[in-house]
């Protein structure tokens, strides 16, 4: 069951404060629209601390967030991407982001 929009930010903050990687799926689900930028930014900051290897969907989400016009969303996504090793698979995404 999906929580009401007003409860999402506190929920994300509680999940982040628990610092438990088992909450990663719930947080990754909140990184893209239609979630508000505050929720997305908090979710990205939380998963950024646990991210060691990324799946294809995570890469897609991070590049979408990094290109977001809201700095609060783009900054944590860029910080996560900065920690990752770029591969040929992401080359087109990096070029699109940087252009």
VENTA-V121263 format. One record per pair of residues at least 12 apart in sequence whose ideal C-beta (glycine too) atoms are under 8 Angstrom apart, sorted by sequence separation. I is the first residue (numbers start at 1). J is the second residue. D is the distance in Angstrom with one decimal. If there is no record, write none. Layout:
BEGIN
i=I j=J d=D
i=I j=J d=D
END
This chain:
BEGIN
i=15 j=27 d=5.9
i=31 j=43 d=5.0
i=65 j=77 d=3.5
i=66 j=78 d=5.0
i=30 j=43 d=4.2
i=31 j=44 d=5.6
i=63 j=77 d=7.8
i=12 j=27 d=6.5
i=28 j=43 d=7.2
i=62 j=77 d=5.0
i=66 j=81 d=5.9
i=27 j=43 d=4.4
i=31 j=47 d=7.4
i=12 j=30 d=5.9
i=62 j=80 d=5.7
i=63 j=81 d=7.5
i=27 j=46 d=5.1
i=28 j=47 d=6.0
i=62 j=81 d=5.4
i=27 j=47 d=5.0
i=44 j=65 d=6.1
i=8 j=30 d=6.7
i=23 j=46 d=7.5
i=24 j=47 d=5.6
i=40 j=65 d=6.7
i=16 j=42 d=6.2
i=24 j=50 d=6.0
i=8 j=35 d=6.5
i=9 j=36 d=7.5
i=12 j=39 d=5.5
i=16 j=43 d=7.7
i=63 j=90 d=7.7
i=8 j=36 d=7.4
i=40 j=68 d=7.8
i=48 j=76 d=5.6
i=9 j=38 d=5.5
i=13 j=42 d=6.0
i=16 j=45 d=6.8
i=21 j=50 d=4.5
i=28 j=57 d=7.9
i=32 j=61 d=5.9
i=41 j=70 d=7.6
i=44 j=73 d=6.8
i=51 j=80 d=5.6
i=67 j=96 d=7.8
i=9 j=39 d=5.2
i=12 j=42 d=4.5
i=16 j=46 d=3.5
i=19 j=49 d=7.2
i=28 j=58 d=6.7
i=31 j=61 d=5.2
i=40 j=70 d=7.9
i=54 j=84 d=6.3
i=59 j=89 d=8.0
i=63 j=93 d=4.6
i=67 j=97 d=5.7
i=5 j=36 d=7.1
i=8 j=39 d=4.8
i=12 j=43 d=5.2
i=15 j=46 d=6.5
i=37 j=68 d=7.6
i=41 j=72 d=4.2
i=45 j=76 d=4.8
i=48 j=79 d=6.0
i=59 j=90 d=6.1
i=66 j=97 d=5.6
i=32 j=64 d=6.3
i=40 j=72 d=8.0
i=41 j=73 d=5.2
i=44 j=76 d=3.8
i=48 j=80 d=4.5
i=51 j=83 d=7.2
i=9 j=42 d=6.4
i=28 j=61 d=6.7
i=32 j=65 d=7.2
i=37 j=70 d=4.3
i=40 j=73 d=4.9
i=44 j=77 d=5.5
i=47 j=80 d=7.3
i=51 j=84 d=7.8
i=60 j=93 d=8.0
i=63 j=96 d=7.6
i=12 j=46 d=6.9
i=31 j=65 d=5.9
i=38 j=72 d=7.0
i=41 j=75 d=7.7
i=59 j=93 d=7.0
i=63 j=97 d=5.8
i=37 j=72 d=5.5
i=41 j=76 d=5.9
i=48 j=83 d=7.8
i=37 j=73 d=5.2
i=44 j=80 d=6.8
i=31 j=77 d=7.9
END
